[in-house]
Amino acid sequence: MRNIIIIAILLLFCATLLPADSIPVYFGTYTPKDGLSQGIYRSTLDRLSGELSEPVLVAKTPNPSFLAIHSSGNYLYAVSESGRSGAVSAFAIDPESGVLQLLNTQSSGGNGPCFVNMTQDGKFVLVANYGSGSASVIPIEPDGHLAAPTGFMQHSGSSVNKQRQEGPHAHSINPSPDDRFVIVADLGLDKLMIYQLDHTTGILTPNTPAFATVKLGGGPRHFSFHPNGKFGYVINELNGTITAFSWQAQSGTLNEIQTVSTLPDAFKGANKCAEICIHPNGKFLYGSNRGHDSIAVYQVDPASGKLTFVEHEMANIKTPRNFNIDPSGNFCLVANMDSDSVIVFRIDLDTGRLTPTDYKIKVGKPVCIRFLP
């Protein structure tokens, strides 16, 4: 018994000497001419304390504003949001250093690509082209390279905001939980376009019904499915709201449940919403405000999908273009695009509330945060 106790003490002592559990995190950025940012950066998040290591440039590439990491953890895909002809690049992730090696680049099928995603099974990259208002499907080859695009949809039409909705502007693209459908939020049309995805050919076909709508002038931007697969949520950039939908998986139908404001009643300034995230436990939803400069926090009713407001967190937040929650659900990282920083909040797992930490790193023009699976 005495020997067992001694061994247990030694094991406990050794455990205190081991490096803290950490997870790699990648940052997509805008790359202005002043050189403040040069491409994609990498840091590590200490999953116990929330501390971020100093960021390192891992790929020099123009305007990699949005990223997607393959479920294998071996590949990263980035849009290049510049020029009249949009592009998507494939990178191999070095397992030791995390440095990215360019594999190849494919056309995004339109201009101004602003969002990249992939199907749940990792077979296809999905791209939303904001400038031309279109969506593309690009097959992923076994070695991570991108093949020629197979699916394409060009949107048409407009809505009531003459400055921002003069034409289609696809702003995000999400696969359904079973990969049978693709949802494209089009800011210019006030519609969530719904497409069927053929997994053999990679071709998109309009669903019936072909879309769901939000209030005119809302400007749907980013969309997220609830982990239970029963609900979907879109943040509307132009009118500062979040719309909740029920999701009928068999028919590919979105039905509106509720629309809530992301702003305090007393706020009168200009504001543009940006990102939406659902906590991994499904209990909380978060949305970002640029103008009010806050993260709005809501509780999610598991039965109805309805949202109940919790708080606005504003500490050290400036133009939160993007934010993300680490896989453990303990920390929320916020990308402050206009103050060139990424800050860390601790999440209360009982209430969903955010508590500021002292951890902050300098990243030029950060616009996307992605954790390595």
Disulfide bonds with the S-S distance in Angstrom:
none
